[in-house]
Amino acid sequence: MRELNINKELPVLAMPNLVLFHGRDITIKLGRELNNEFYEEIAQEDFYAIALTVKKSKSEGTYEKNDFYKVGTLIKIKDRKKISDGDGYEYSIDVVERVEVKEFILSGTNFRAVYDLVPDIIDLDEKNQNQMLDYIKNLTSEISKNFRGSGAYVEYIKTINNLPSIIAYLIPYINLSREERQVFLEIRSLKMRSLRFLDLLIEHKESIEFQIELSSRFNEDINKNYRESMLRKQLEAIQEELNESVGSTGKKKKDYSELIEVANMPEGVKEVALDELDKLQRQSPNSSEGNVIRNYLDVLTSLPWGKSEIKDIDIKAARKLLDDKHYGLQKVKDRIIQHITVMKLKQNKQGSILLLVGPPGTGKTSLGKSIAEALDRKYVRISFGGVHDEAEIRGHRRTYVSALPGRIIQGIKKAGVKNPVFILDEVDKLMSSVNGDPASALLEVLDPEQNSSFSDHYLEVPYDLSDVFFIATANSLRDIPEPLRDRMEIINISSYTSDEKFQIAKNHLVCSVLEENGQNKDQLQIEDEAIKVIIEKYTREAGVRELKRQLSAVARVASEKIVDGASPLPYIVKGNMLFDILGHEIANYDRANKSNPPGVVTGLAWTPVGGDILFIEGALMPGDGQLMLTGQLGEVMKESAKISQSLIRSRLAFNINGLEFNKYDLHIHVPAGAIPKDGPSAGIALFTAIASLVTGHPVDSKLAMTGEISLRGAVLPVGGIKEKVLAAHRAGIKRIILPKDNEKDITDIPKDVQKELKFIFVETIEDVIKETLGIELPKATFFEMTAKNVREISA
């Protein structure tokens, strides 16, 4: 060893999968990944090198200095011989001493190392060393009894009389990882290394004995036909004994006791979870109930039980975000900001639940997503379209096969937090069936007074939903049960005007469509006039969903032109090009007639895709006083027609030119008979159509009307005013008759539309007669008027 103190710089030999221990000889194989110079150096007599284990093997066989452990061994190569069936050499090596590298020096493609010798610290006297040596030999002899042909191996071990040497000889036979072997090498204390080796040897002995015990336990079942079954049972027995499971993914079985502790469950829920865990531990490996309990514990431990972090709400930033992402809808955004402001004052405590109601495509769901972004909360959405099973809300009982929690609990689990923004989409599409009423099941979810202890049938323990910000969406209130409606704060989202659609398309949709189709503004541009033509002639909707589809169709056609290079860039789409791109116009809005004959009146209607005008036509014919209604009218419209007929008979006496009411039939028709129509808002239009017919007075074709009537002649308010007025403006109407109680709704109509229309507000049918037929009668004498009086006044 003394001559080694002179040479403090030696070549480094990389050991990819091997840790060498000093005190023994070993034979290793080296392939041709080493360069020729290193081979020539190795070939020298009494060649010394530093063997260092690499931290991670590399397929290319080249390493950097950080890839090596700094503690290795000094080796002396005594002999080499060519491998007969391979490319490389087999070397006999004497592992001399442990070393620690102080500096790496790059030499060509290999490293040299400046090192220090770090020999063992001899902290065991000779007597203790001999005792430890004898104990290791005896223990090795006991282990060897379990293996046939191990006699020569045991005899050789008995000849080793040096403690470091016997440790170095036996350690390769113990199953340790590369990292564990390196840690063992770096232990300098002979006492500590000997005790650690003894622990490893005892563990190795117990492992072998346990495997033999397991093999003998199932020995009776082993045969050729049931070999696969035996292997499974051995695996299950090992899992049961070690309380861990190793599957195909190599992951250990979950420690449910630890998961329960860290889940932050309420005390009552924790007791239930621990009871279920106790049941699970008593189950046999083949028990089917074990899987049911494990699934239940998985759900319980994965739910967020603890309080979520209360984040400060920036009201200005929230308003800016809503303004940037949603054009128009000013009242809706103001109401949302007010709700968020209240949440800020209440420290994020959720109170009322919002219900966004509006036609399809008006941005209800995207508003919910923006609210989540403004509050910096997780966003969860579930759709209730077509749900008809109460278990979808409350979950299944665990006794059922494939039982699952309800959609509410699944959504909370998916969010991973206790206070997400939870969108309940299409609550008006819930359907009752023999499986229960899902809408009724939602009552507990959406009631702030009850949802702090929501009960899911699968969980069977209460879960607090009071921190969740629920936002429901619906297309219509009509199909939502009254008790459910009563638990939510309703925010109506009306149809977009043509100008609003244009601004949304220009500022939002076009950019989104270009991105979806892999284009940019340098490749495709759609002129403003083309967007307006698409809105007016190729879409018929309250929202902008169809508008986006048509813009996507334009982008797809343009992409072919762009790829083919048939047109210069940017490809500009103009209004007169849309026929070639989109084909025939598909939107056919009714327009006001140039003139109306007696008995024809223009009414206003609300539809799920916005407002529309409708023409009500009347005709008299010989008969016996019957009333005929056509046009696929609903029950409410039929009742309005009958009320109108009774008002005409009672107020106008129906004796014009000797016409007797019971000798004539009255036929009322509303065109577009393939479309179902219902609602009370056509009351004054039906009344005016009959009055125009029997008096012979035509009604101005540029005059439209909407309103409900009562049998006493009062005009009652109706809904959907904004949509109806916008439809009238689009159709070229100049004057609109509305119920007096709807005067407040005019503020919702855009200012530019208000300027082009004249609104007439009425309270009674006398007011209607005056404005539509020009007949002004004192209300006090109206009941007594005869057809003769009417003719005289009208003349």
C-alpha positions as a printed Julia matrix, in Angstrom:
795×3 Matrix{Float64}:
    0.0     0.0     0.0
    2.89    2.35    0.57
    3.68    2.71   -3.15
    0.12    3.91   -3.76
    0.65    7.0    -1.64
    2.98    8.33   -4.31
    0.47    8.14   -7.19
   -2.59   10.17   -6.18
   -4.12   10.22   -9.68
   -5.59    7.09  -11.25
   -7.99    6.24  -14.11
  -11.71    5.91  -13.25
  -13.46    2.66  -14.16
  -17.27    3.12  -14.3
  -19.36    0.39  -12.66
  -22.92    0.83  -14.09
  -24.68   -1.86  -12.03
  -22.08   -3.01   -9.55
  -20.74   -1.83   -6.18
  -17.34   -3.34   -5.31
  -16.43   -4.0    -1.67
  -12.83   -4.03   -0.5
  -11.43   -7.19    1.0
  -12.09   -9.74   -1.76
  -11.14  -10.75   -5.29
  -13.67  -10.61   -8.11
  -13.92  -11.3   -11.83
  -15.69   -8.76  -14.07
  -16.33   -8.39  -17.79
  -15.63   -5.17  -19.71
  -17.05   -4.63  -23.17
  -15.74   -2.54  -26.06
  -17.39    0.69  -24.88
  -13.95    1.61  -23.43
  -11.59    3.27  -25.91
   -8.4     1.59  -27.14
   -6.09    3.81  -25.05
   -7.78    2.69  -21.84
   -7.53   -0.95  -22.9
   -3.82   -0.53  -23.53
   -3.4     1.08  -20.1
   -5.28   -1.77  -18.42
   -3.02   -4.27  -20.15
   -0.01   -3.0   -18.19
    1.27   -5.14  -15.34
   -0.08   -4.29  -11.88
   -2.53   -1.75  -13.27
   -4.41    0.24  -10.61
   -7.68    2.15  -11.09
  -10.51    3.71   -9.14
  -13.81    1.8    -9.49
  -16.79    4.12   -9.05
  -20.44    3.17   -9.19
  -22.59    5.38  -11.43
  -25.81    6.81  -10.07
  -27.85    5.93  -13.16
  -26.84    3.71  -16.06
  -26.73    5.25  -19.55
  -27.19    3.28  -22.75
  -24.46    5.2   -24.58
  -21.9     4.34  -21.88
  -20.51    7.89  -21.54
  -20.71    9.73  -18.23
  -20.1    13.13  -16.71
  -18.39   13.61  -13.36
  -21.73   14.31  -11.61
  -22.92   10.85  -12.68
  -20.46    9.13  -10.27
  -20.66    8.48   -6.53
  -17.55    9.97   -4.97
  -16.84    7.0    -2.67
  -15.55    3.92   -4.48
  -12.76    1.38   -4.27
   -9.15    1.13   -5.33
   -8.71   -1.94   -7.55
   -5.73   -3.8    -8.96
   -6.13   -5.72  -12.21
   -4.16   -8.94  -11.93
   -5.08  -10.78  -15.1
   -7.21  -10.58  -18.23
   -8.33  -12.95  -20.96
  -10.3   -12.58  -24.16
  -14.01  -13.51  -24.04
  -14.4   -16.32  -26.51
  -18.02  -15.65  -27.51
  -18.1   -11.87  -27.21
  -16.39   -8.56  -27.76
  -14.29   -7.64  -24.72
  -12.23   -9.09  -21.9
  -12.67  -10.82  -18.57
  -10.55   -9.32  -15.76
   -9.44  -10.73  -12.42
   -9.51   -7.89   -9.91
   -8.23   -7.44   -6.39
  -10.41   -4.89   -4.54
   -7.77   -3.21   -2.4
   -9.29   -0.4    -0.34
  -12.09    2.13   -0.04
  -11.26    5.57   -1.52
  -12.92    8.98   -1.78
  -12.44   11.08   -4.93
  -11.38   14.66   -4.33
  -11.18   15.81   -7.96
  -12.12   14.51  -11.41
   -9.76   15.18  -14.36
  -11.01   14.63  -17.92
   -8.55   12.55  -19.94
   -9.74   12.13  -23.52
  -13.11   10.46  -23.29
  -12.43    9.05  -19.8
  -11.87   10.49  -16.35
   -8.93   10.29  -13.97
   -9.4    10.91  -10.27
   -7.39   12.47   -7.46
   -8.28   10.41   -4.38
   -7.69    9.74   -0.71
   -7.67    6.34    0.94
  -10.44    5.98    3.53
   -9.78    2.66    5.32
  -12.1     1.15    7.91
  -12.24    2.6    11.39
  -11.4    -0.42   13.55
  -13.68    0.11   16.55
  -13.99   -3.61   17.43
  -11.26   -5.42   19.34
  -10.0    -8.77   18.13
  -12.22  -10.73   20.51
  -15.44   -9.01   19.36
  -14.36   -9.39   15.75
  -13.95  -13.13   16.19
  -17.36  -13.41   17.92
  -19.04  -11.5    15.11
  -17.19  -13.64   12.54
  -18.37  -16.88   14.17
  -21.98  -15.65   14.39
  -22.01  -14.7    10.69
  -20.59  -18.12    9.72
  -23.17  -19.98   11.83
  -26.04  -17.9    10.44
  -24.81  -18.48    6.89
  -24.62  -22.21    7.56
  -28.26  -22.22    8.79
  -29.43  -20.41    5.69
  -27.49  -22.8     3.42
  -29.33  -25.83    4.83
  -32.38  -24.75    2.79
  -30.45  -25.14   -0.46
  -29.11  -28.28   -2.06
  -25.43  -28.37   -3.11
  -24.4   -25.55   -0.8
  -21.82  -27.62    1.13
  -18.78  -26.38   -0.82
  -20.0   -22.82   -0.45
  -20.25  -23.19    3.36
  -16.82  -24.86    3.58
  -15.19  -21.98    1.75
  -16.81  -19.42    4.07
  -15.39  -21.27    7.07
  -11.88  -20.59    5.73
  -12.36  -16.82    5.79
  -10.94  -15.45    9.01
  -11.23  -11.74    8.36
  -14.42   -9.81    9.21
  -14.26   -7.24    6.34
  -13.47  -10.05    3.89
  -16.45  -12.23    4.85
  -18.76   -9.21    4.66
  -17.37   -8.31    1.22
  -17.84  -11.92    0.09
  -21.47  -12.35    1.29
  -22.99   -8.9     0.62
  -23.45   -9.5    -3.17
  -25.78  -12.44   -2.38
  -28.23  -10.26   -0.41
  -30.99   -8.54   -2.36
  -30.18   -4.84   -2.12
  -30.61   -1.96   -4.53
  -27.64   -0.12   -6.0
  -28.31    2.85   -3.72
  -28.5     0.62   -0.62
  -25.2    -1.09   -1.53
  -23.51    2.3    -2.0
  -24.72    3.45    1.43
  -23.36    0.22    2.93
  -19.97    0.79    1.25
  -19.69    4.29    2.71
  -19.98    3.03    6.34
  -16.4     3.32    7.68
  -17.05    2.07   11.19
  -16.33   -1.66   11.26
  -18.71   -2.04   14.2
  -21.6    -0.24   12.49
  -21.04   -2.05    9.2
  -20.9    -5.43   10.93
  -24.12   -4.8    12.85
  -25.89   -3.54    9.72
  -24.72   -6.59    7.79
  -25.97   -8.84   10.59
  -29.42   -7.19   10.35
  -29.45   -7.75    6.59
  -28.44  -11.39    7.01
  -31.19  -12.02    9.58
  -33.78  -10.37    7.3
  -32.53  -12.52    4.42
  -32.88  -15.67    6.56
  -36.43  -14.76    7.67
  -37.46  -13.98    4.11
  -36.25  -17.36    2.87
  -37.97  -19.19    5.73
  -41.22  -17.32    5.12
  -41.19  -18.18    1.43
  -40.6   -21.82    2.3
  -43.47  -21.68    4.81
  -45.81  -20.23    2.2
  -44.79  -22.85   -0.31
  -45.49  -25.64    2.15
  -48.85  -24.06    3.18
  -50.22  -24.45   -0.33
  -48.25  -27.55   -1.3
  -51.38  -29.77   -1.24
  -53.1   -27.62   -3.88
  -50.19  -27.67   -6.31
  -50.8   -29.67   -9.45
  -50.58  -29.14  -13.14
  -54.21  -28.07  -13.65
  -54.29  -25.56  -10.75
  -50.83  -24.0   -10.95
  -52.2   -20.6   -11.88
  -54.65  -20.71   -8.95
  -51.82  -21.58   -6.56
  -49.76  -18.58   -7.65
  -52.67  -16.26   -7.01
  -53.19  -17.66   -3.52
  -49.5   -17.29   -2.71
  -49.66  -13.66   -3.77
  -52.78  -13.04   -1.68
  -51.18  -14.69    1.35
  -48.12  -12.49    1.01
  -50.3    -9.41    0.73
  -52.3   -10.43    3.79
  -49.16  -11.12    5.85
  -47.37   -7.9     4.87
  -50.56   -5.79    4.76
  -49.58   -4.42    1.4
  -50.49   -5.11   -2.19
  -48.33   -4.91   -5.27
  -50.27   -4.81   -8.52
  -49.25   -4.49  -12.11
  -48.41   -0.83  -11.58
  -46.08   -1.61   -8.69
  -47.98    0.64   -6.29
  -48.54   -0.32   -2.68
  -52.0    -0.75   -1.26
  -53.45    2.39    0.22
  -52.96    2.92    3.92
  -56.55    3.84    4.73
  -55.83    4.57    8.38
  -53.36    7.26    7.33
  -55.69    8.6     4.63
  -58.51    8.89    7.16
  -56.27   10.78    9.56
  -55.17   13.35    6.97
  -58.63   13.76    5.36
  -59.72   16.26    8.04
  -63.15   14.63    8.37
  -65.74   15.72   10.93
  -65.68   13.51   14.02
  -68.88   11.64   13.14
  -67.71   10.89    9.6
  -64.31    9.78   10.89
  -65.95    7.26   13.23
  -67.9     5.81   10.3
  -64.73    5.57    8.2
  -62.81    3.82   10.99
  -65.68    1.35   11.47
  -65.59    0.53    7.76
  -61.8     0.12    7.91
  -62.21   -2.3    10.82
  -64.67   -4.32    8.73
  -62.25   -4.31    5.79
  -59.41   -5.66    7.91
  -61.61   -8.56    9.04
  -62.49   -9.54    5.46
  -60.82  -12.53    3.8
  -58.79  -11.85    0.64
  -61.49  -13.44   -1.55
  -64.39  -11.51   -0.02
  -66.48   -9.54   -2.5
  -67.54   -7.16    0.26
  -63.92   -6.06    0.62
  -64.04   -4.33   -2.76
  -67.28   -2.56   -1.82
  -65.71   -1.24    1.41
  -62.53   -0.18   -0.38
  -64.52    1.77   -2.97
  -66.48    3.46   -0.19
  -63.32    4.4     1.7
  -61.78    5.7    -1.54
  -64.72    8.09   -1.93
  -64.71    9.17    1.73
  -60.96    9.85    1.85
  -60.84   11.65   -1.52
  -63.61   14.14   -0.71
  -62.51   17.59    0.51
  -63.8    17.79    4.1
  -61.8    20.65    5.56
  -62.45   24.35    5.14
  -61.19   25.8     1.86
  -58.95   28.83    1.74
  -60.9    32.1     1.73
  -59.52   34.17   -1.13
  -59.93   37.91   -1.36
  -62.28   39.0    -4.15
  -61.16   41.87   -6.39
  -64.46   43.45   -7.48
  -62.87   45.73  -10.1
  -60.94   42.86  -11.64
  -64.1    40.72  -11.65
  -66.09   43.42  -13.46
  -63.31   43.92  -16.01
  -63.14   40.19  -16.67
  -66.91   39.98  -17.24
  -66.83   43.03  -19.53
  -63.92   41.65  -21.55
  -65.47   38.21  -22.07
  -69.17   39.08  -22.41
  -70.49   41.86  -24.62
  -73.79   43.44  -23.6
  -75.83   41.77  -20.82
  -75.18   44.84  -18.68
  -77.98   44.22  -16.17
  -76.97   40.57  -15.84
  -73.33   41.48  -15.18
  -74.39   44.16  -12.69
  -76.46   41.6   -10.81
  -73.57   39.11  -10.76
  -71.17   41.79   -9.47
  -73.66   42.68   -6.74
  -73.82   39.02   -5.71
  -70.02   38.76   -5.67
  -69.8    41.97   -3.62
  -72.14   40.5    -1.0
  -69.97   37.39   -0.9
  -66.92   39.57   -0.25
  -68.68   41.26    2.67
  -69.81   37.88    4.04
  -66.3    36.38    3.77
  -67.21   34.18    0.79
  -70.15   32.56    2.6
  -72.61   31.47   -0.05
  -76.2    32.55    0.37
  -78.67   32.56   -2.49
  -78.27   30.28   -5.5
  -78.37   31.88   -8.94
  -80.53   30.65  -11.81
  -79.57   32.01  -15.24
  -82.57   31.74  -17.57
  -82.4    32.51  -21.25
  -82.55   31.1   -24.78
  -79.84   28.73  -26.05
  -76.54   30.29  -27.04
  -76.84   33.43  -24.92
  -73.8    32.61  -22.79
  -75.27   31.17  -19.58
  -72.68   28.44  -19.12
  -69.77   30.65  -20.18
  -70.94   33.26  -17.64
  -70.63   30.6   -14.94
  -67.09   29.81  -16.09
  -66.2    33.52  -15.99
  -67.6    33.81  -12.45
  -65.35   30.94  -11.37
  -62.35   32.68  -12.94
  -63.25   35.99  -11.3
  -63.49   34.31   -7.88
  -60.34   32.23   -8.53
  -62.23   29.05   -7.72
  -62.37   25.6    -9.27
  -65.04   25.19  -11.96
  -67.31   22.13  -12.14
  -70.16   21.57  -14.57
  -72.75   18.81  -14.78
  -75.65   18.61  -17.22
  -79.12   17.47  -16.16
  -80.48   17.12  -19.7
  -82.58   13.95  -19.82
  -81.87   12.93  -16.19
  -84.88   11.01  -14.9
  -83.45    9.0   -11.98
  -83.32   10.47   -8.47
  -80.18    8.37   -7.82
  -78.31   10.61  -10.31
  -78.62   13.36   -7.67
  -78.56   11.47   -4.39
  -76.49    8.43   -5.4
  -77.21    4.72   -5.1
  -77.39    2.65   -1.95
  -74.16    0.73   -1.42
  -76.08   -2.54   -1.44
  -76.59   -2.21   -5.2
  -74.08   -3.6    -7.68
  -71.86   -0.85   -9.21
  -73.25    1.73   -6.77
  -71.9     5.27   -7.18
  -72.31    8.59   -5.39
  -74.66   11.12   -6.97
  -73.49   13.7    -9.49
  -73.22   16.4    -6.84
  -70.76   14.45   -4.69
  -68.89   13.26   -7.8
  -68.53   16.88   -8.89
  -67.16   17.93   -5.48
  -64.71   15.01   -5.59
  -63.58   16.04   -9.07
  -63.06   19.64   -7.98
  -60.96   18.59   -5.0
  -62.04   21.66   -3.01
  -65.05   22.36   -0.84
  -66.01   25.69   -2.45
  -66.04   25.32   -6.24
  -68.29   27.21   -8.63
  -70.74   24.43   -9.5
  -72.76   24.81  -12.73
  -76.02   22.84  -12.83
  -76.75   22.97  -16.56
  -80.23   22.57  -18.02
  -82.2    22.08  -14.81
  -85.37   22.61  -16.85
  -84.66   19.32  -18.67
  -85.07   17.14  -15.55
  -87.76   14.51  -16.0
  -89.81   12.53  -13.49
  -90.15    8.77  -13.92
  -90.8     5.59  -11.97
  -87.26    6.05  -10.59
  -88.26    9.18   -8.68
  -88.27   12.91   -9.22
  -84.74   14.37   -9.67
  -86.09   17.92   -9.34
  -87.32   17.14   -5.85
  -83.94   15.67   -4.96
  -82.36   18.98   -5.96
  -84.41   20.86   -3.37
  -82.02   19.92   -0.58
  -78.98   20.74   -2.72
  -80.17   24.23   -3.65
  -81.66   25.26   -0.3
  -79.12   27.34    1.69
  -80.97   26.41    4.87
  -80.56   22.64    4.29
  -77.5    21.99    2.16
  -75.07   22.25    5.09
  -76.0    18.62    5.82
  -76.71   17.18    2.36
  -77.32   13.44    2.5
  -76.09   11.28   -0.35
  -77.43    7.72   -0.33
  -73.98    6.3    -1.13
  -72.1     8.26    1.53
  -74.7     7.74    4.26
  -73.06   10.61    6.15
  -73.94   14.33    5.86
  -71.8    16.51    3.59
  -71.64   20.3     3.89
  -72.44   22.05    0.57
  -72.89   25.51    2.07
  -69.55   26.77    0.69
  -70.36   25.74   -2.88
  -71.4    28.52   -5.26
  -74.24   26.88   -7.22
  -75.27   28.42  -10.54
  -78.15   26.75  -12.37
  -79.02   27.38  -16.02
  -82.27   26.88  -17.91
  -83.87   27.84  -21.2
  -87.31   28.36  -19.71
  -88.88   28.71  -16.27
  -92.01   26.93  -17.43
  -90.6    23.43  -16.91
  -88.98   24.09  -13.51
  -91.2    23.08  -10.56
  -92.3    25.98   -8.39
  -90.67   24.68   -5.16
  -87.32   24.41   -6.95
  -87.72   27.82   -8.58
  -88.48   29.32   -5.18
  -85.05   28.3    -3.85
  -83.09   30.16   -6.53
  -82.59   33.8    -7.43
  -83.61   34.19  -11.07
  -81.52   36.26  -13.49
  -83.12   36.51  -16.92
  -80.81   36.63  -19.93
  -82.67   37.99  -22.92
  -81.96   37.55  -26.62
  -79.14   39.46  -28.26
  -79.96   42.27  -30.63
  -78.49   42.22  -34.13
  -75.99   44.88  -33.09
  -74.97   42.87  -30.03
  -74.52   39.77  -32.18
  -72.37   41.78  -34.56
  -70.14   43.07  -31.79
  -69.82   39.6   -30.23
  -68.95   38.07  -33.6
  -66.42   40.78  -34.46
  -64.68   40.94  -31.08
  -64.91   37.32  -29.9
  -66.27   34.72  -32.31
  -64.12   35.5   -35.35
  -60.89   35.21  -33.32
  -62.09   31.93  -31.77
  -63.09   30.5   -35.18
  -59.74   31.45  -36.74
  -57.87   29.73  -33.92
  -60.02   26.58  -34.14
  -59.36   26.34  -37.89
  -55.62   27.01  -37.7
  -55.8    30.45  -39.32
  -54.93   34.04  -38.42
  -55.94   37.53  -39.53
  -53.11   37.61  -42.07
  -54.72   34.65  -43.85
  -58.47   35.28  -43.49
  -60.53   38.41  -42.91
  -64.33   38.62  -42.77
  -65.72   42.07  -43.55
  -68.25   43.67  -41.21
  -70.92   43.65  -43.91
  -70.47   39.88  -44.37
  -70.94   39.32  -40.63
  -74.16   41.37  -40.69
  -75.47   39.38  -43.67
  -74.75   36.11  -41.85
  -76.62   37.4   -38.79
  -79.67   38.56  -40.72
  -79.96   35.93  -43.45
  -78.15   32.8   -42.3
  -79.11   32.55  -38.62
  -82.37   32.55  -36.75
  -81.62   32.4   -33.05
  -81.65   34.32  -29.81
  -77.99   33.58  -29.04
  -74.86   33.26  -31.14
  -74.33   29.5   -31.34
  -75.54   29.16  -34.93
  -73.67   32.33  -35.84
  -70.41   30.7   -34.73
  -71.22   27.58  -36.76
  -71.76   29.68  -39.88
  -68.51   31.58  -39.3
  -66.75   28.21  -38.94
  -68.27   27.12  -42.26
  -66.85   30.28  -43.87
  -63.43   29.56  -42.34
  -63.45   25.96  -43.62
  -64.21   27.08  -47.17
  -61.52   29.76  -46.94
  -58.95   27.25  -45.63
  -59.12   25.35  -48.92
  -58.41   28.57  -50.84
  -55.53   29.38  -48.49
  -53.9    25.92  -48.72
  -54.29   25.68  -52.52
  -52.8    29.14  -52.96
  -55.67   29.93  -55.32
  -56.23   33.38  -53.79
  -53.87   36.08  -52.56
  -53.57   36.52  -48.79
  -55.36   37.68  -46.8
  -58.46   36.0   -48.21
  -61.21   38.58  -47.66
  -64.82   37.4   -47.33
  -67.37   39.97  -48.51
  -71.13   40.03  -48.2
  -71.77   39.21  -51.86
  -69.61   36.07  -51.58
  -71.77   34.37  -48.95
  -74.17   32.76  -51.44
  -71.25   30.86  -53.02
  -69.87   29.92  -49.6
  -72.97   29.17  -47.5
  -75.61   28.61  -50.19
  -79.19   29.84  -50.02
  -80.35   32.05  -47.17
  -81.86   29.95  -44.4
  -83.41   32.63  -42.16
  -86.83   33.75  -43.32
  -88.23   36.38  -40.98
  -91.76   37.58  -41.56
  -92.09   41.17  -42.73
  -94.98   43.53  -42.15
  -97.52   43.57  -45.0
  -97.97   46.65  -47.15
 -101.61   46.68  -46.06
 -103.99   44.49  -44.09
 -107.61   43.73  -45.08
 -110.28   43.76  -42.35
 -109.83   40.8   -40.02
 -106.02   40.62  -40.33
 -103.87   41.81  -37.41
 -100.12   41.64  -36.68
  -99.33   40.1   -33.3
  -96.08   39.59  -31.43
  -94.84   36.3   -29.99
  -91.94   34.99  -27.91
  -90.09   31.87  -29.08
  -87.13   29.97  -27.63
  -84.94   31.55  -30.34
  -86.14   35.11  -29.75
  -89.17   37.12  -30.72
  -91.25   36.93  -33.9
  -94.3    38.49  -35.49
  -97.39   36.47  -36.36
 -100.42   37.28  -38.46
 -103.9    36.55  -37.07
 -106.56   36.14  -39.77
 -110.32   36.06  -39.32
 -113.25   35.17  -41.61
 -117.06   35.15  -41.27
 -119.27   32.59  -43.04
 -122.87   31.38  -42.83
 -123.31   28.93  -40.01
 -124.78   28.51  -36.57
 -122.52   30.69  -34.4
 -119.56   28.3   -34.02
 -115.97   29.43  -33.41
 -113.3    27.59  -35.42
 -109.62   27.88  -34.53
 -106.76   26.6   -36.71
 -102.99   26.96  -36.72
 -102.12   24.39  -34.01
 -103.07   26.67  -31.11
 -102.58   25.67  -27.5
 -105.27   25.69  -24.83
 -104.36   29.17  -23.55
 -104.66   30.76  -27.01
 -107.97   29.0   -27.57
 -109.27   30.47  -24.31
 -108.11   33.95  -25.41
 -110.05   33.54  -28.68
 -113.22   32.56  -26.81
 -112.82   35.52  -24.43
 -112.4    37.81  -27.45
 -115.56   36.43  -29.03
 -117.53   36.99  -25.83
 -116.22   40.56  -25.51
 -117.27   41.33  -29.08
 -120.75   39.95  -28.53
 -121.23   41.72  -25.22
 -119.78   45.08  -26.25
 -120.62   45.51  -29.93
 -123.98   43.66  -29.93
 -122.84   42.07  -33.21
 -125.86   43.42  -35.2
 -124.08   45.15  -38.07
 -126.18   45.27  -41.22
 -128.68   42.9   -39.67
 -125.99   40.26  -39.09
 -127.14   37.9   -36.39
 -124.31   36.25  -34.49
 -125.96   32.83  -34.28
 -126.28   32.67  -38.07
 -122.59   33.05  -38.82
 -119.51   31.03  -37.99
 -116.29   32.76  -37.03
 -112.98   31.22  -38.22
 -109.71   32.38  -36.66
 -106.45   31.16  -38.23
 -102.81   31.75  -37.27
 -100.5    30.83  -40.2
  -97.53   28.43  -39.92
  -99.81   25.63  -38.78
  -96.91   23.18  -38.44
  -95.58   25.18  -35.49
  -97.33   24.78  -32.08
  -98.37   28.13  -30.57
  -99.55   28.89  -27.08
  -99.57   31.62  -24.5
 -101.83   34.47  -23.35
 -100.0    37.32  -25.09
 -102.09   37.13  -28.3
 -105.28   38.16  -26.45
 -105.6    41.75  -27.74
 -104.47   40.67  -31.23
 -107.27   38.07  -31.37
 -109.79   40.59  -30.06
 -108.69   43.23  -32.6
 -108.86   40.72  -35.48
 -112.52   39.9   -34.66
 -113.41   43.56  -34.08
 -111.82   44.54  -37.42
 -113.71   41.75  -39.15
 -117.19   42.62  -37.82
 -116.77   46.42  -38.18
 -115.11   46.24  -41.58
 -112.29   48.52  -40.43
 -108.74   47.41  -41.48
 -105.86   47.64  -39.02
 -102.64   49.45  -39.96
 -100.12   46.88  -41.27
  -97.28   48.74  -39.5
  -99.01   48.34  -36.15
  -98.27   45.29  -33.97
  -99.57   44.38  -30.53
  -99.21   42.01  -27.6
 -101.11   41.66  -24.34
 -103.5    39.45  -22.41
 -107.17   40.27  -21.97
 -109.71   39.42  -19.29
 -113.44   38.89  -19.64
 -114.08   42.29  -18.03
 -112.08   43.98  -20.79
 -108.83   44.69  -18.9
 -105.48   44.41  -20.72
 -102.98   42.48  -18.61
  -99.15   42.47  -18.81
  -97.14   39.77  -20.57
  -93.48   38.71  -20.73
  -90.78   38.67  -23.38
  -91.23   42.36  -24.23
  -87.65   42.92  -25.35
  -87.65   39.94  -27.73
  -91.05   40.89  -29.17
  -90.1    44.53  -29.72
  -86.85   43.55  -31.44
  -88.79   41.2   -33.72
  -91.23   44.01  -34.57
  -88.36   46.38  -35.35
  -86.74   43.75  -37.57
  -90.04   43.23  -39.45
  -90.5    46.93  -40.26
  -93.22   47.69  -37.67
  -93.51   51.37  -36.71
  -96.03   51.34  -33.82
  -96.49   48.81  -31.03
  -99.39   48.44  -28.6
  -98.35   47.18  -25.17
 -100.13   46.74  -21.81
  -99.73   49.74  -19.52
  -98.09   47.55  -16.87
  -95.3    46.67  -19.33
  -94.2    50.3   -19.69
  -91.33   49.65  -17.26
  -89.9    46.98  -19.58
  -89.11   49.53  -22.29
  -85.89   50.42  -20.45
  -84.48   47.02  -21.44
  -84.76   47.83  -25.13
  -81.69   49.34  -26.88
  -81.89   53.12  -27.32
  -81.45   53.0   -31.1
  -84.47   50.68  -31.4
  -86.6    52.87  -29.1
  -85.97   55.89  -31.32
  -87.41   54.16  -34.38
  -90.61   52.89  -32.74
  -93.68   54.46  -31.19
  -95.07   52.68  -28.14
  -98.75   52.87  -27.25
  -99.75   51.71  -23.77
 -103.32   50.52  -23.14
 -105.31   49.43  -20.08
 -108.67   48.33  -21.53
 -110.03   47.0   -24.78
 -111.68   50.4   -25.29
 -108.15   51.82  -25.57
 -107.32   49.04  -28.03
 -110.37   49.79  -30.19
 -109.45   53.48  -30.26
 -105.85   52.87  -31.35
 -106.49   50.08  -33.85
 -109.86   50.93  -35.43
 -110.08   54.65  -34.68
 -113.37   54.16  -32.85
 -113.53   56.21  -29.65
 -116.41   55.48  -27.34
 -117.16   56.63  -23.79
 -116.32   53.74  -21.53
 -119.42   54.27  -19.43
 -121.78   53.66  -22.4
 -119.76   51.02  -24.15
 -121.86   48.12  -22.83
 -124.98   49.66  -24.37
 -123.58   50.53  -27.78
 -125.3    49.05  -30.78
 -123.96   48.38  -34.22
 -125.85   51.48  -35.39
 -124.07   53.67  -32.84
 -120.73   52.25  -33.94
 -121.44   53.03  -37.6
 -122.51   56.57  -36.73
 -119.42   57.27  -34.63
 -117.08   55.7   -37.15
 -118.62   57.76  -39.93
